[in-house]
Amino acid sequence: MVDKICTYLTNKIRKEIPEIDDERAEIIMYGLQNIIGEIPKIFIIFIISYFLGILELTLMAVLIIAPYRVFSGGVHMKTHMGCILYTLMLYSGSVLIGKYIVLTGITKYIVAFVVWMFCMIMIKLYAPADTENVPILRKQERRQKQIFSYVILTIEFIIAILINNTTIAGIIILGDLIQTLTITRFAYKITNNKYGYEIYANI
């Protein structure tokens, strides 16, 4: 159903803008699939979160993790069901872990520092982690996204260290860690994803 709607909209756009070639049409199609596919997925995740009693915290997790994900990138699942499960794990999973693994005192500072250092290294190695469907090829754009990844991650970890709410601190630390893992080569391998810039750089 989603694919049919996206195909119709893509064809409509191509009729309005004839200069769009097949390659650009594929990118538009992929973008529409992501946007339209997100709507039912978000509803499902929020409904599940509501019944788990963590709806407000899941909303907060989205506000915390999503900006970092926008710039750092990461894997994309091949099916809508896989995408739902992955997004549920990323946001609601971060909430459940952050809620029940309480980081306090010196432990919070040590864990936050170690995770922050790991994430910074992974950003340096892999961010922005693009995909073959939507590659990021311009060096300037890649550099900008990488810098924003550094900045957003660091600001969030400063908040995690300073805030007294252990649940929110846990969501930030563990949520950003999970997101960072999705940009790694290992995550791409087990989910059968490919870095777009590596594919197109060799063409």
C-alpha positions in Angstrom: 0.0 0.0 0.0 2.8 2.4 1.0 4.7 1.5 -2.2 1.7 2.2 -4.4 1.1 5.6 -2.8 4.8 6.5 -3.2 4.9 5.3 -6.8 1.8 7.4 -7.6 3.3 10.5 -6.0 6.7 10.0 -7.6 5.1 9.7 -11.1 3.0 12.8 -10.3 6.1 14.8 -9.4 7.9 13.6 -12.6 5.0 14.8 -14.7 5.2 18.2 -13.1 9.0 18.4 -13.3 10.0 16.5 -16.5 13.8 17.2 -16.0 13.8 14.7 -13.1 15.8 11.7 -14.3 15.5 8.0 -13.1 18.2 8.4 -10.5 16.6 11.4 -8.9 13.2 9.7 -9.1 14.6 6.8 -7.1 15.8 9.2 -4.4 12.4 10.9 -4.3 10.7 7.5 -4.1 12.9 6.4 -1.3 12.3 9.7 0.6 8.5 9.4 0.2 8.6 5.8 1.4 10.5 6.9 4.5 8.1 9.8 5.2 4.8 8.0 4.5 6.0 4.8 6.1 6.9 6.6 9.3 3.3 7.6 10.0 1.8 4.2 10.8 5.0 3.2 12.4 5.0 6.1 14.8 1.3 5.4 15.7 2.1 1.7 16.4 5.2 2.6 18.6 3.2 5.2 20.6 0.3 2.8 21.1 2.7 0.1 22.4 4.5 2.6 24.6 1.1 3.7 26.0 0.2 0.2 27.1 3.7 -0.3 28.5 3.1 2.9 30.5 6.1 4.7 29.0 4.4 7.0 26.4 5.7 10.3 27.8 9.2 8.9 28.2 9.2 7.5 24.7 8.2 10.9 23.3 11.1 12.3 25.2 13.4 9.7 23.8 12.4 10.6 20.3 13.1 14.3 21.0 16.5 13.3 22.4 17.7 10.6 20.0 16.1 11.7 16.7 18.2 14.9 16.2 21.4 12.9 16.7 20.2 10.2 14.3 19.3 12.8 11.6 23.0 13.8 11.4 24.8 10.6 12.3 22.7 8.4 10.1 22.5 4.6 10.6 21.1 1.4 9.2 17.7 1.1 7.6 15.6 -2.0 7.8 14.5 -3.7 4.5 10.9 -4.3 5.6 8.3 -2.2 7.3 8.0 -4.7 10.1 11.7 -4.7 10.6 11.7 -1.0 10.7 8.9 -0.9 13.4 10.8 -3.4 15.6 14.0 -1.5 15.1 12.5 1.9 15.9 10.7 0.4 18.9 14.0 -0.9 20.2 15.7 2.4 19.6 13.2 4.6 21.4 11.1 2.5 23.8 14.0 0.1 24.4 16.2 3.0 25.4 13.4 4.1 27.8 13.0 0.7 29.4 16.8 0.3 29.9 17.2 3.8 31.2 14.3 3.3 33.6 15.5 0.1 35.1 19.3 0.5 34.9 19.8 3.5 37.3 23.1 5.3 36.9 24.0 7.4 40.0 27.0 9.0 41.6 30.4 8.3 40.2 29.1 5.4 38.2 27.0 7.8 36.0 30.1 10.0 35.3 32.3 7.0 34.4 29.7 5.4 32.2 28.8 8.7 30.5 32.5 9.4 29.8 33.3 6.0 28.4 30.1 5.9 26.2 30.8 9.5 25.0 34.4 8.6 24.1 33.2 5.5 22.2 30.5 7.4 20.4 33.0 10.2 19.4 35.3 7.6 17.9 32.5 5.9 16.0 31.3 9.3 14.6 34.9 10.0 13.4 35.0 6.6 11.7 31.5 6.3 10.3 29.3 9.4 10.5 27.3 10.4 8.6 26.5 6.7 8.0 24.5 6.9 4.7 22.8 4.1 2.7 23.0 3.0 -0.9 19.5 4.4 -1.6 20.3 7.8 -0.2 24.1 8.3 -0.4 25.8 11.5 0.9 28.5 12.2 -1.6 29.4 15.9 -1.2 32.4 16.3 1.1 31.1 19.5 2.6 27.7 17.9 3.5 29.4 14.9 5.0 31.7 17.2 7.1 28.8 19.3 8.3 26.7 16.3 9.4 29.7 14.9 11.2 30.3 18.2 13.0 26.7 18.4 14.0 26.9 14.8 15.3 29.8 15.7 17.5 28.0 18.8 18.8 24.6 17.3 19.5 26.1 14.2 21.2 28.3 16.3 23.4 25.5 18.7 24.4 23.2 15.8 25.3 25.9 14.1 27.4 26.6 17.3 29.3 22.9 17.4 30.1 23.0 13.8 31.2 25.8 14.5 33.6 24.2 17.7 35.0 20.6 16.5 35.3 19.4 15.0 38.5 16.7 12.8 36.8 18.4 9.4 36.5 15.8 8.1 34.0 16.4 10.9 31.6 20.1 10.7 32.1 19.9 7.0 31.3 17.8 7.5 28.2 20.4 10.0 26.9 23.4 7.8 27.6 21.9 4.5 26.5 19.8 5.8 23.7 22.7 7.7 22.1 24.8 4.5 22.6 22.3 2.4 20.8 22.0 4.9 18.0 25.8 5.1 17.6 25.9 1.3 17.3 23.6 1.5 14.3 26.3 3.5 12.3 29.0 0.9 12.8 30.3 -1.5 10.1 29.1 -4.4 12.3 25.5 -3.1 12.3 25.6 -2.6 8.6 26.8 -6.1 8.0 24.2 -7.9 10.2 21.4 -5.8 8.7 22.6 -6.3 5.1 23.1 -2.5 4.6 25.8 -0.8 2.6 27.4 2.6 3.0 26.3 4.6 0.0 29.4 6.8 -0.2 31.6 3.7 -0.5 29.5 2.2 -3.3 29.2 5.4 -5.4 32.8 6.5 -4.8 34.0 3.5 -6.7 31.7 4.1 -9.7 
